Amino acid sequence: MEWSIQEIAKKAGTTSRTLRHYGERGLLEPSRIGANGYRYYDAEGLVRLQRILLLRELGLSLPAIAEVLAGQRDTAAALRTHLALLEQERERIGRRIASVRTTLRKTEKGEELMAEEVFDGFDHTRYEEEVTGRWGRDAYEKGDRWWRSLTDAEKKGFMDEQAGIARDFGRAAREGLAAGGEEVQEIARRQIAWLSTTTTPTKEYVIGLGRMYVDDPRFTANYDKHGEGTAILVRDAMEIYAERNLW
């Protein structure tokens, strides 16, 4: 079967203009263009559009989506990844909704609040298995001990510092600054210094982490919310910095 661009736009809740833009960016080519100039899409195009829309909802920029699609040739495997991310997000949001409901109910009734209830759904330990798998159990336990040792003010300061670095990367991306340029490399230096708070960054570690910022939609979204293409700039800047300064 084939569907016209108007049919697909309506079913996907988007516009024909958006689909044409995706085509111009090389993300979604029509299966054919009719004699009337209309674009038509087959089943493969529908699946690809679903992946694009899912990645957009996760906050990825179009350049980042292009890289993800180029690196995931196995459609079924890619969809399983999307499904896992969506289920994780659903579980996290569900816990946060329940947490806010509990806080609201207890606040209205004047009941005592429990920290475990207020912050359910905000728990950093949900990344325990992932961190352990990537960098080992010792890395997770060291980071967990350090995080728990901080006061609330210190935790906020640590996260605020990273937010400032991400904003500066976003500004550099919007201005089209080169990843290897002096200004962007200074931001990269700050990023590595921030990472040094919890670990000793090696060249391999920094390059791998930078690539994860693009390969993992959750991390890409954290950077690309500051501007399209920010995560890619962070990755490239970190790799250049690591090659120049680390071993």
DAWOLIN-V390077 format. One record per pair of residues at least 24 apart in sequence whose C-alpha atoms are under 10 Angstrom apart, sorted by the first residue. I is the first residue (numbers start at 0). GAP is how many residues later the second one is. If there is no record, write none. Layout:
I;GAP  I;GAP
This chain:
0;39  0;40  0;41  0;42  1;28  1;29  1;30  1;37  1;38  1;39  1;40  1;41  1;42  1;43  1;44  2;27  2;28  2;36  2;37  2;38  2;39  2;40  2;42  2;43  3;26  3;28  3;29  3;30  3;34  3;35  3;36  3;37  3;38  4;25  4;28  4;33  4;34  4;35  4;36  5;32  5;33  5;34  6;33  6;34  7;32  7;33  7;37  7;38  7;41  11;34  11;37  11;38  11;41  13;39  18;30  21;27  21;30  21;40  21;44  24;37  24;38  24;41  25;36  25;37  25;40  26;25  26;35  26;36  26;38  26;39  26;40  26;42  26;43  27;24  27;38  43;31  46;28  46;29  46;32  47;27  47;31  49;29  50;24  50;27  50;28  50;31  53;25  53;28  53;29  53;31  53;32  53;163  54;27  54;162  54;163  54;165  54;166  55;161  55;165  56;29  56;160  56;164  57;24  57;27  57;28  57;31  57;159  57;160  57;161  57;162  57;163  57;164  58;158  58;159  58;160  58;161  58;162  58;163  58;164  58;165  58;166  58;169  59;154  59;156  59;157  59;158  59;159  59;160  59;161  59;162  59;163  59;164  59;165  59;167  59;168  59;169  59;170  59;171  60;156  60;159  60;160  60;162  60;163  60;164  60;166  60;167  60;168  60;169  60;170  60;171  61;162  61;166  61;167  62;151  62;165  62;166  62;167  62;168  62;169  63;149  63;150  63;151  63;152  63;153  63;156  63;157  63;160  63;164  63;165  63;166  63;167  63;168  64;149  64;150  64;152  64;155  64;164  66;147  66;148  66;165  67;146  67;147  67;148  67;149  70;144  71;143  80;135  81;135  84;131  84;132  84;133  87;38  88;129  90;30  91;28  91;29  91;30  91;31  91;34  92;28  92;29  93;26  93;27  94;24  94;25  94;26  94;27  95;24  95;25  95;26  96;24  133;74  134;70  138;59  138;60  141;56  141;57  142;54  142;55  142;56  143;54  145;51  145;52  146;51  157;36  157;39  158;35  160;29  160;30  160;33  161;28  161;29  161;32  161;33  162;59  162;60  162;63  163;27  164;24  164;25  164;26  164;29  164;58  165;25  165;56  165;57  165;58  165;59  165;60  165;61  165;64  165;65  165;68  166;56  166;57  166;58  166;59  166;60  166;63  167;58  167;62  168;54  168;55  168;57  168;58  168;60  168;61  168;62  168;64  168;65  168;68  169;53  169;54  169;55  169;56  169;57  169;58  169;59  169;60  169;61  169;63  169;64  170;55  170;56  170;59  171;55  171;58  171;61  171;62  172;51  172;53  172;54  172;55  172;56  172;57  172;58  172;59  172;60  172;61  173;52  173;53  173;54  173;55  173;56  175;53  175;57  176;56  177;55  177;58  177;59  178;53  178;54  178;55  178;56  178;57  178;58  178;59  178;60  178;61  178;62  179;53  179;56  179;57  179;58  179;59  179;60  179;61  180;56  180;59  183;49  183;50  183;52  183;53  183;54  183;57  184;49  184;51  184;52  184;53  184;55  184;56  185;51  185;55  186;47  186;50  186;51  187;45  187;46  187;47  187;48  187;49  187;50  187;51  187;52  187;53  187;54  188;48  188;49  188;52  188;53  188;56  190;43  190;46  190;47  191;46  191;49  191;50  200;41  200;45  200;46  201;40  201;43  201;44  201;45  202;35  202;36  202;37  202;38  202;39  202;40  202;41  202;42  202;43  202;44  203;35  203;38  203;39  203;42  203;43  204;34  204;37  204;41  204;42  205;29  205;32  205;33  205;34  205;35  205;36  205;37  205;40  206;28  206;29  206;30  206;31  206;32  206;33  206;34  206;35  206;36  207;27  207;30  207;31  208;26  208;29  208;30  209;24  209;25  209;26  209;27  209;28  209;29  210;24  210;25  210;27  210;28
